[in-house]
């Protein structure tokens, strides 16, 4: 399946658009070391698996962590939010730095930081019997370690996707690897709650962090053995752009986090969101004037890239928003336990692994990536409408159908948008493209939880549910429209950006 080394690399792009993508910051030199694609790709997938697993495992462990540390609910929430905020704030910067410093170096450094921070999380002190000051110290230590975990995850996440074109330069092998990368995340997310529940109940909450150590070490060894360092772009580091991007994303994330607890009209929420808007405007202004911007505005001049990035944000909103709403639906409206809700969500989480592993490859070979993007959003729309029409009193079988449609179709669409994006950027910009895509997806998920949480918290769940589903329907229909735009853009990609580093398929 992975006879990538025998396939010829894609032909070099014509000179037309290469001026934007390759000069003056073109990569120089050859990759150092020997690449062993299968070995290295296994390490890459293991690194991606561990950071997704960490997030999905932790969701079921928060009540136990709170009890073990004697923490307040706000402190327990920051155990989750410290990681999310740091990750979202640094993803774009890490993606751009990977192209300049070397993707292999960023991946190895990120894995090492993540593993060490996981050990620090497990070592956080505090029990319910401790005095309040000691409990607060233990919570603060855990929150700080989680923030460092976010730094490590931000460093390695863009590199896991961006290294695929370097390991598999041929189009067919690159496409297969991209789908496996998507499936790795889906599998990790699906098994996370089950693994977390078993570990918390049998070993204790610290074990959910300790499992990251052997997985992280194995990933480091495999990457060191199988991945050659990528050429580095010789452009100056855009420090002002990095600061503006980090401030924009950190303020946006913090504002959304505060909106869920303090409300949308609270001064702290409005201040953070306004700060994000100001920093974002600064980022755009600077990118148009800087000699070597971190994110060149011309990156989005290629419509297929813009459509793929927008689709990532919308799919993040739809999938994680539906997961959030349905988790509350089963527990608050149907009165099921957390474990029961986890089992009820299996059609969605398991379906998200079936899409890329079993269905996407044969369908993409027959219809192409570009057609599967709007088709995935259409199927997601059918799933969301099914859930909205089922209502709280419908039999579970009707709800299961909607969950299955969303699970399968969401990762089909995500596989398509990822393949389209990575096929339409040159190798030396793969780190930046990966950072932009993951930032868009993460931001979509954060906005979904904040917006839908506000709708459901502002009234009884039964009253707020129709409004939440209406928002999800609107988002998925917008995704269909963006997918159609991507389909049209991919059809004319050759005329729009001849030689910009790949094909639309």
C-alpha positions as CSV (number, residue, x, y, z in Angstrom):
1,X,0.0,0.0,0.0
2,X,2.8,2.4,0.9
3,X,5.2,1.9,-2.0
4,X,5.8,5.6,-2.1
5,X,9.5,5.5,-2.6
6,X,9.0,3.9,-6.0
7,X,6.7,6.6,-7.2
8,X,8.0,9.6,-9.1
9,X,7.7,13.0,-7.3
10,X,5.3,15.5,-8.7
11,X,6.7,17.6,-11.6
12,X,8.0,21.0,-10.6
13,X,5.6,23.8,-10.9
14,X,5.8,26.1,-13.9
15,X,7.5,29.5,-13.4
16,X,4.3,31.5,-13.4
17,X,3.2,31.6,-9.8
18,X,6.4,30.3,-8.3
19,X,7.5,33.8,-7.7
20,X,5.0,34.1,-4.8
21,X,5.6,30.7,-3.2
22,X,9.3,30.3,-3.7
23,X,11.0,33.6,-3.7
24,X,12.5,35.3,-1.9
25,X,12.0,32.9,0.9
26,X,12.5,29.6,-1.0
27,X,13.9,26.6,0.9
28,X,17.5,25.8,0.2
29,X,19.5,22.7,0.4
30,X,18.4,19.0,0.6
31,X,16.8,17.2,3.4
32,X,19.4,15.8,5.8
33,X,19.4,12.2,6.8
34,X,17.6,9.2,5.3
35,X,13.8,9.1,5.1
36,X,12.0,5.8,5.9
37,X,8.5,6.8,5.0
38,X,6.6,4.0,6.7
39,X,8.6,4.2,9.9
40,X,8.5,7.9,10.1
41,X,4.8,8.1,9.2
42,X,4.0,5.7,12.0
43,X,5.8,8.0,14.4
44,X,4.0,11.1,13.0
45,X,0.6,9.4,13.5
46,X,1.5,8.3,17.0
47,X,2.4,11.9,17.9
48,X,-1.0,13.1,16.4
49,X,-2.8,10.3,18.2
50,X,-1.4,11.2,21.6
51,X,-2.4,14.8,21.6
52,X,-6.0,14.1,20.4
53,X,-6.3,11.3,22.9
54,X,-5.2,13.6,25.7
55,X,-8.0,16.0,25.0
56,X,-10.7,13.4,24.6
57,X,-9.6,11.4,27.7
58,X,-9.6,14.5,29.9
59,X,-13.2,15.3,29.3
60,X,-14.4,12.4,31.4
61,X,-11.8,12.9,34.1
62,X,-12.6,16.5,35.1
63,X,-15.0,15.7,38.0
64,X,-12.5,13.2,39.4
65,X,-9.6,15.7,39.1
66,X,-11.6,18.3,40.8
67,X,-12.3,16.0,43.7
68,X,-8.7,14.8,43.9
69,X,-7.2,18.3,44.0
70,X,-10.0,19.8,46.1
71,X,-10.5,22.4,43.3
72,X,-13.4,24.7,42.5
73,X,-15.4,24.2,39.3
74,X,-13.7,27.3,37.8
75,X,-10.3,25.8,38.6
76,X,-11.3,22.5,37.1
77,X,-12.5,24.3,33.9
78,X,-9.1,26.0,33.6
79,X,-7.5,22.6,33.5
80,X,-9.2,22.2,30.1
81,X,-9.0,25.8,29.0
82,X,-5.3,26.4,29.8
83,X,-4.4,23.8,27.2
84,X,-7.0,25.0,24.6
85,X,-6.0,28.6,24.9
86,X,-2.3,28.0,24.5
87,X,-2.8,25.6,21.7
88,X,-5.1,27.9,19.7
89,X,-2.8,30.9,20.3
90,X,0.3,29.3,19.0
91,X,-0.8,27.0,16.2
92,X,-0.4,29.5,13.4
93,X,3.0,30.7,14.7
94,X,4.2,27.1,15.1
95,X,3.2,26.2,11.6
96,X,5.1,29.1,10.1
97,X,8.2,28.4,12.3
98,X,8.2,24.8,11.2
99,X,8.9,25.9,7.6
100,X,11.8,28.1,8.8
101,X,13.3,25.9,11.5
102,X,12.6,22.4,10.1
103,X,9.5,20.4,10.5
104,X,11.3,17.4,12.0
105,X,12.9,19.6,14.6
106,X,9.5,21.1,15.5
107,X,7.8,17.7,15.8
108,X,10.5,16.2,18.0
109,X,10.7,19.2,20.2
110,X,6.9,19.4,20.5
111,X,6.7,15.7,21.5
112,X,9.4,16.1,24.1
113,X,7.7,19.1,25.7
114,X,4.3,17.4,25.6
115,X,5.7,14.3,27.3
116,X,7.5,16.1,30.0
117,X,4.5,18.4,30.7
118,X,2.3,15.3,30.9
119,X,4.6,14.0,33.7
120,X,4.3,17.3,35.5
121,X,0.5,17.1,35.2
122,X,0.5,13.6,36.8
123,X,2.8,15.0,39.6
124,X,0.4,17.8,40.6
125,X,-0.2,17.7,44.3
126,X,-3.4,18.1,46.2
127,X,-6.3,16.1,47.7
128,X,-9.7,16.9,48.9
129,X,-8.4,16.7,52.5
130,X,-5.8,19.3,52.0
131,X,-6.3,22.9,53.2
132,X,-7.6,25.3,50.6
133,X,-4.2,26.9,50.0
134,X,-2.5,23.6,49.2
135,X,-5.4,22.6,47.0
136,X,-5.2,25.9,45.1
137,X,-1.4,25.3,44.7
138,X,-2.0,21.9,43.3
139,X,-4.6,23.2,40.8
140,X,-2.4,26.0,39.8
141,X,0.5,23.6,39.1
142,X,-1.8,21.4,37.0
143,X,-3.1,24.4,35.0
144,X,0.5,25.6,34.4
145,X,1.5,22.1,33.3
146,X,-1.5,21.9,31.0
147,X,-0.4,25.2,29.4
148,X,3.0,23.8,28.7
149,X,1.3,20.8,27.2
150,X,-0.5,23.2,24.9
151,X,2.9,24.7,23.8
152,X,4.2,21.2,22.9
153,X,1.0,20.3,21.1
154,X,1.1,23.5,19.1
155,X,4.6,22.8,18.0
156,X,4.0,19.2,16.9
157,X,0.4,19.4,15.5
158,X,1.1,21.4,12.3
159,X,4.3,19.3,11.6
160,X,2.3,16.0,11.7
161,X,0.4,17.0,8.6
162,X,3.0,19.2,7.0
163,X,5.6,16.3,6.9
164,X,3.3,14.1,4.7
165,X,4.2,15.8,1.4
166,X,7.9,15.4,2.3
167,X,7.6,11.7,3.1
168,X,5.2,11.0,0.2
169,X,5.9,13.4,-2.7
170,X,3.8,11.4,-5.2
171,X,0.2,12.5,-5.4
172,X,-1.4,9.1,-4.8
173,X,0.7,8.2,-1.8
174,X,0.3,11.6,-0.3
175,X,-3.5,11.3,-0.7
176,X,-3.5,7.9,1.1
177,X,-1.3,9.2,3.9
178,X,-3.6,12.3,4.4
179,X,-6.6,10.1,4.8
180,X,-4.8,7.9,7.3
181,X,-3.8,11.0,9.2
182,X,-7.4,12.1,9.5
183,X,-8.5,8.6,10.5
184,X,-5.8,8.6,13.3
185,X,-7.4,11.6,14.9
186,X,-10.9,10.2,14.5
187,X,-9.9,6.9,16.1
188,X,-8.1,8.7,19.0
189,X,-11.2,10.8,19.6
190,X,-13.5,7.8,19.5
191,X,-11.5,5.7,22.0
192,X,-10.6,8.5,24.3
193,X,-13.7,8.6,26.5
194,X,-13.6,4.8,26.9
195,X,-9.9,4.7,27.7
196,X,-10.3,7.7,30.1
197,X,-13.2,6.1,31.9
198,X,-11.4,2.8,32.5
199,X,-8.2,4.4,33.6
200,X,-9.9,6.9,36.0
201,X,-12.0,4.1,37.6
202,X,-9.3,1.5,37.9
203,X,-6.0,3.4,38.3
204,X,-6.8,7.0,39.1
205,X,-6.9,10.3,37.2
206,X,-3.0,10.7,37.1
207,X,-2.8,7.7,34.8
208,X,-4.5,9.6,32.0
209,X,-1.4,11.8,31.8
210,X,1.1,9.0,32.4
211,X,0.0,7.1,29.3
212,X,1.4,10.0,27.3
213,X,5.0,9.1,28.3
214,X,5.5,5.8,26.6
215,X,3.5,6.9,23.6
216,X,5.5,10.1,23.3
217,X,8.9,8.3,23.7
218,X,7.9,5.8,21.0
219,X,6.8,8.6,18.7
220,X,10.2,10.4,19.2
221,X,12.2,7.2,18.4
222,X,10.2,6.5,15.3
223,X,10.4,10.0,14.0
224,X,14.2,10.1,14.7
225,X,14.7,6.9,12.8
226,X,12.3,7.5,9.8
227,X,12.0,11.2,9.1
228,X,14.7,13.3,7.5
229,X,14.9,17.0,8.3
230,X,13.2,19.3,5.8
231,X,14.9,22.2,4.1
232,X,14.5,25.5,5.9
233,X,13.2,28.6,4.3
234,X,15.8,31.4,4.6
235,X,13.4,34.2,5.3
236,X,13.6,36.4,8.3
237,X,11.2,35.6,11.2
238,X,8.2,37.9,11.2
239,X,8.1,38.6,14.9
240,X,5.5,41.3,14.7
241,X,3.2,39.0,12.8
242,X,3.7,36.2,15.3
243,X,2.9,38.5,18.2
244,X,-0.2,39.8,16.4
245,X,-1.4,36.3,15.6
246,X,-0.8,35.0,19.1
247,X,-2.7,37.9,20.6
248,X,-5.6,37.6,18.2
249,X,-6.1,33.9,18.9
250,X,-5.4,34.0,22.6
251,X,-7.8,36.9,23.1
252,X,-10.5,35.2,21.0
253,X,-10.1,32.0,22.9
254,X,-10.1,33.6,26.3
255,X,-13.1,35.7,25.3
256,X,-15.1,32.7,24.3
257,X,-14.1,30.9,27.4
258,X,-15.3,33.8,29.5
259,X,-18.5,34.1,27.5
260,X,-19.4,30.6,28.6
261,X,-19.1,31.5,32.3
262,X,-19.5,35.3,32.7
263,X,-21.9,35.9,29.7
264,X,-21.5,37.6,26.4
265,X,-22.3,41.1,27.8
266,X,-19.8,40.9,30.6
267,X,-17.0,43.6,30.5
268,X,-14.2,41.0,30.5
269,X,-15.8,39.1,27.6
270,X,-16.4,42.2,25.6
271,X,-12.9,43.5,26.3
272,X,-11.2,40.3,25.3
273,X,-13.2,40.0,22.1
274,X,-12.5,43.7,21.2
275,X,-8.8,43.1,21.9
276,X,-8.9,40.1,19.5
277,X,-10.5,42.3,16.8
278,X,-7.9,45.0,17.2
279,X,-5.0,42.5,17.2
280,X,-6.5,40.8,14.1
281,X,-6.8,44.1,12.3
282,X,-3.1,44.8,13.2
283,X,-2.2,41.3,11.9
284,X,-3.9,42.0,8.5
285,X,-2.4,45.5,8.2
286,X,1.1,44.3,9.0
287,X,0.9,41.3,6.6
288,X,0.2,43.7,3.7
289,X,3.2,45.8,4.5
290,X,5.9,43.5,6.0
291,X,8.6,42.3,3.5
292,X,8.3,38.7,4.7
293,X,5.0,38.3,6.5
294,X,4.3,35.1,8.4
295,X,1.0,34.6,6.5
296,X,1.3,36.3,3.1
297,X,-2.1,37.7,1.9
298,X,-1.5,36.0,-1.5
299,X,-1.7,32.6,0.3
300,X,-5.5,33.1,0.1
301,X,-5.4,34.4,-3.5
302,X,-5.8,30.8,-4.5
303,X,-9.5,30.2,-4.0
304,X,-9.2,26.4,-3.4
305,X,-6.9,27.2,-0.4
306,X,-9.4,29.7,1.0
307,X,-12.3,27.3,0.6
308,X,-10.4,24.5,2.3
309,X,-9.4,26.6,5.3
310,X,-13.0,28.0,5.6
311,X,-14.4,24.5,5.4
312,X,-12.1,23.3,8.2
313,X,-13.5,26.0,10.5
314,X,-17.1,25.2,9.6
315,X,-16.6,21.5,10.0
316,X,-15.0,22.0,13.3
317,X,-18.0,24.1,14.3
318,X,-20.5,21.5,13.1
319,X,-18.9,18.3,14.4
320,X,-17.8,19.6,17.9
321,X,-21.0,21.7,18.2
322,X,-23.1,18.6,17.6
323,X,-21.1,16.5,19.9
324,X,-21.5,19.2,22.7
325,X,-25.2,19.6,22.1
326,X,-26.0,15.9,22.0
327,X,-23.9,15.2,25.1
328,X,-26.1,17.7,27.0
329,X,-29.2,16.4,25.3
330,X,-28.7,12.8,26.6
331,X,-27.8,13.8,30.1
332,X,-30.1,16.8,30.8
333,X,-33.1,16.0,28.7
334,X,-33.1,12.2,28.8
335,X,-31.6,12.0,32.3
336,X,-28.9,9.5,31.3
337,X,-25.6,9.2,33.1
338,X,-22.3,10.4,31.7
339,X,-21.4,6.8,30.8
340,X,-24.7,6.3,29.2
341,X,-24.3,9.4,27.1
342,X,-20.9,8.2,26.0
343,X,-22.4,5.0,24.8
344,X,-25.2,6.8,23.1
345,X,-22.7,9.0,21.2
346,X,-20.9,5.9,19.8
347,X,-22.6,6.1,16.3
348,X,-21.1,9.5,15.9
349,X,-17.6,8.8,17.3
350,X,-17.3,5.4,15.7
351,X,-18.8,6.7,12.4
352,X,-16.0,9.3,12.3
353,X,-13.5,6.5,12.0
354,X,-15.5,4.5,9.4
355,X,-15.5,7.4,7.0
356,X,-11.8,7.8,6.4
357,X,-10.8,4.2,7.0
358,X,-13.3,2.3,4.8
359,X,-15.2,4.7,2.6
360,X,-13.1,7.7,1.6
361,X,-10.5,6.1,-0.5
362,X,-12.8,4.2,-2.9
363,X,-15.1,7.2,-3.2
364,X,-12.3,9.7,-3.8
365,X,-10.7,7.5,-6.4
366,X,-14.1,7.4,-8.3
367,X,-15.3,11.0,-7.7
368,X,-12.3,13.0,-6.6
369,X,-11.6,15.0,-3.5
370,X,-13.3,18.1,-4.7
371,X,-16.7,16.5,-5.1
372,X,-16.6,14.8,-1.7
373,X,-16.2,18.1,0.1
374,X,-19.7,19.5,-0.6
375,X,-21.1,15.9,-0.5
376,X,-19.8,15.5,3.0
377,X,-21.4,18.8,4.1
378,X,-24.7,17.7,2.5
379,X,-24.7,14.4,4.5
380,X,-23.8,16.3,7.6
381,X,-26.8,18.6,7.0
382,X,-29.1,15.6,6.7
383,X,-27.7,14.3,10.0
384,X,-28.3,17.6,11.8
385,X,-31.8,18.0,10.4
386,X,-32.6,14.4,11.5
387,X,-31.5,15.2,15.1
388,X,-33.5,18.5,15.1
389,X,-36.7,16.8,13.9
390,X,-36.3,13.8,16.3
391,X,-36.7,15.9,19.4
392,X,-36.2,14.9,23.0
393,X,-39.0,12.3,23.0
394,X,-38.1,10.4,19.8
395,X,-36.8,6.8,20.0
396,X,-33.1,6.5,20.2
397,X,-32.9,4.7,16.8
398,X,-33.9,8.0,15.1
399,X,-31.2,9.9,17.0
400,X,-28.6,7.2,16.2
401,X,-29.2,7.7,12.5
402,X,-28.5,11.4,12.7
403,X,-25.4,10.8,14.8
404,X,-24.1,8.2,12.4
405,X,-24.6,10.5,9.4
406,X,-22.7,13.4,11.1
407,X,-19.9,11.1,12.2
408,X,-19.3,9.5,8.8
409,X,-19.8,12.6,6.7
410,X,-17.7,15.0,8.9
411,X,-14.5,13.1,8.5
412,X,-15.2,12.5,4.8
413,X,-15.4,16.2,4.3
414,X,-12.4,16.8,6.5
415,X,-10.4,14.2,4.5
416,X,-11.4,16.0,1.3
417,X,-10.5,19.5,2.5
418,X,-7.2,18.4,3.9
419,X,-6.3,16.6,0.7
420,X,-7.3,19.6,-1.4
421,X,-5.3,22.0,0.7
422,X,-2.1,20.0,0.9
423,X,-2.3,19.3,-2.9
424,X,-2.4,23.1,-3.6
425,X,0.6,24.3,-1.5
426,X,4.3,23.8,-2.3
427,X,6.3,21.7,0.1
428,X,8.1,24.7,1.7
429,X,4.7,26.2,2.8
430,X,3.2,22.9,4.1
431,X,3.9,23.8,7.7
432,X,2.1,27.2,7.3
433,X,-0.8,25.5,5.5
434,X,-1.2,22.9,8.2
435,X,-1.0,25.6,10.9
436,X,-3.7,27.7,9.2
437,X,-6.0,24.6,8.7
438,X,-5.7,23.4,12.3
439,X,-6.2,26.9,13.6
440,X,-9.4,27.3,11.6
441,X,-10.7,23.9,12.9
442,X,-9.8,24.6,16.5
443,X,-11.4,28.1,16.3
444,X,-14.5,26.6,14.8
445,X,-14.8,24.2,17.7
446,X,-14.3,26.8,20.3
447,X,-16.8,29.2,18.8
448,X,-19.4,26.3,18.6
449,X,-19.1,25.4,22.3
450,X,-19.3,29.1,23.3
451,X,-22.2,30.0,21.1
452,X,-24.2,26.9,21.6
453,X,-23.4,26.8,25.3
454,X,-24.8,30.3,25.7
455,X,-28.0,29.3,23.9
456,X,-28.5,26.3,26.1
457,X,-27.5,28.0,29.4
458,X,-29.8,31.0,28.8
459,X,-32.9,28.9,29.0
460,X,-34.0,25.4,29.9
461,X,-32.4,22.8,27.6
462,X,-35.7,21.9,26.1
463,X,-36.3,25.5,25.1
464,X,-32.8,26.2,23.9
465,X,-32.4,23.0,21.9
466,X,-34.3,24.3,18.7
467,X,-32.2,27.5,18.6
468,X,-29.0,25.4,19.0
469,X,-30.0,23.1,16.1
470,X,-31.0,26.1,14.0
471,X,-27.5,27.5,14.4
472,X,-26.0,24.1,13.5
473,X,-28.2,23.9,10.4
474,X,-27.1,27.4,9.4
475,X,-23.4,26.5,9.8
476,X,-23.7,23.3,7.8
477,X,-25.6,25.0,5.0
478,X,-22.8,27.6,4.9
479,X,-20.4,24.7,4.7
480,X,-22.3,23.3,1.7
481,X,-22.0,26.6,-0.1
482,X,-18.3,26.8,0.7
483,X,-17.9,23.2,-0.6
484,X,-19.6,24.1,-3.8
485,X,-17.2,27.1,-4.2
486,X,-14.3,24.8,-3.6
487,X,-15.7,22.4,-6.3
488,X,-15.8,25.3,-8.8
489,X,-12.4,26.6,-7.8
490,X,-10.8,23.2,-8.0
491,X,-12.2,22.8,-11.5
492,X,-10.4,26.0,-12.7
493,X,-7.3,25.8,-10.4
494,X,-4.9,25.2,-13.3
495,X,-5.9,28.5,-14.9
496,X,-5.9,30.4,-11.6
497,X,-2.5,29.3,-10.1
498,X,-0.5,27.5,-12.8
499,X,2.6,26.2,-11.1
500,X,1.7,27.1,-7.5
501,X,2.7,23.7,-6.2
502,X,0.2,20.9,-6.8
503,X,-3.1,19.9,-8.4
504,X,-6.6,20.2,-7.2
505,X,-7.0,16.5,-6.9
